[in-house]
Amino acid sequence: MVTDPIADMLTRIRNAITIRAEKVDIPASRMKLEVVKILKEEGFVRAYKILKDERQGILRVTLKYADGNSVISGLRRISRPGRRIYVGSDKIPRVMAGVGVAILTTSRGLLSDKVCRQEKVGGEVLCYVW
């Protein structure tokens, strides 16, 4: 049983990048789907789709590579089930001086750090991707 599904998703992506896999399959959930949507919008993954199965479905993520190297050079889980990290709209972190993206869960749903700054909304910092 997985106690932190977001950390499990990030680890699966990290492991797939390590072996230079083209795709990675992740058990689907709405939150994971929203995280992958943000990664697609920010240009970190090529595509994603939901595959139906007998359980919750499978989220298939197609990874993006440039010149044989992954576009994602790092993933880091910030807020964990045992220690939640919340920030206000004026304290939203910049990942790798703006090169990376922080994904936050807010009252308006999951948003990237750039959108949170534009809408002046804070929330829980889920992860950093760079």
N, C-alpha and C positions, 0 to 999 in steps of 0.2 A: 504494500500500500504506500502510495506516494503522499507525503505530508505537505509538500510544497510543489504544486504542479507547474508553476512558472519557472522555478529553478530547474525542474526536470526538463522543461522545454528548452531552456537556454543551454543546458548541458548536452542535450541531444543535438542541437545545432552546432555547438562547439566541437563535439565529437565527429560530426559529419564533415565539418570543415577540416579537421585534422587529417581525415583519410581522403580528403578531396572528393567526397561524394557529390553527385549532382543533385540528389533529392534526399529529403529526410521526412519520415513519417512520425507524427506526433498525435497522441490521443486528443481529440478535439474538445474544446469548450469555448464558450463565448468570449471569455477574457483572452485566451490564447489567440483566437481569431482576430480580436482587436489589436493585440500586440503585433501580429504578423502583418495586418493591414498598415500599421504605422511603419513597420520596417519596409514594406513595399513602397509606400509613399515617399520615404526618405531615400530610397534607392539601395537598400542593403540586401534585398532578395529580389529575384527575378519574377517569381509568380507563386501562387498558392491556390489550392482548391480543397474542397471538402469531399471526402469519399465516404459513402454510406457503408456501414457494416451493421452487425447485429446489436452492437452496443451504442456508444455515444458518437461514433463516426471517427474518421481519421483525417487529420489536417496534413496534407502533403505540401511541403515547402520546397520550391526549386531554388537552390542557392545560386548566387551570382558571383562569377569569377571574372577578373580582368588580368590579362597577361599571365594566366596560370595561377594567380594568387587570389584568395578570397577577398571580396570587398569588405567583409566583416573581419576586422583584425582583433576584436575583443568584445566579450559580453560579460557583464557583471551584475549580479543580483544585489540590490541595495536593501530594500525593505523586506524583511523576512517574517514568517509567522510569529517568531519569538521576539522580534524587535522591529517595530514599525517606524519608518522614518517619514515624517511629515514636514513640508516646507510651505511657507507663505508665498504669495505671488512675487514678492520682492526678493526672495532668497532662492529662486529656482537655479540649480547648478548648471554650469556650462561644461559639457563633456569635451575634453581634449581641445579646449579653446574654441569651441563651436564646430569642430569637425565631426564629433559624435552627436548622439542624441540621447536625452534622458526621456524615459516614458513614465508618465504620471497617471494615476487614477484620481479623477477629480469628481466634483458633483455633476459635471457635464460629460462624464464618460472618460475613457482612456484618451489622453492627448500627449503629443510630443511637447518638449520643453519650449520650442518656438511658439507653438499655438498657445500654450499656457501664458507666456509673456505677453502675447498680443491681446488675449482676452482677460489678462490680469486675474488669473485664477490659480490657486495653489492646490496641493493635495499630497497624496502618498507617492513617494518616488519608488517605482517598481524596479527599474533596471537602467543600466547604461549600456549603449551599444556604440562602438567606434570602429 
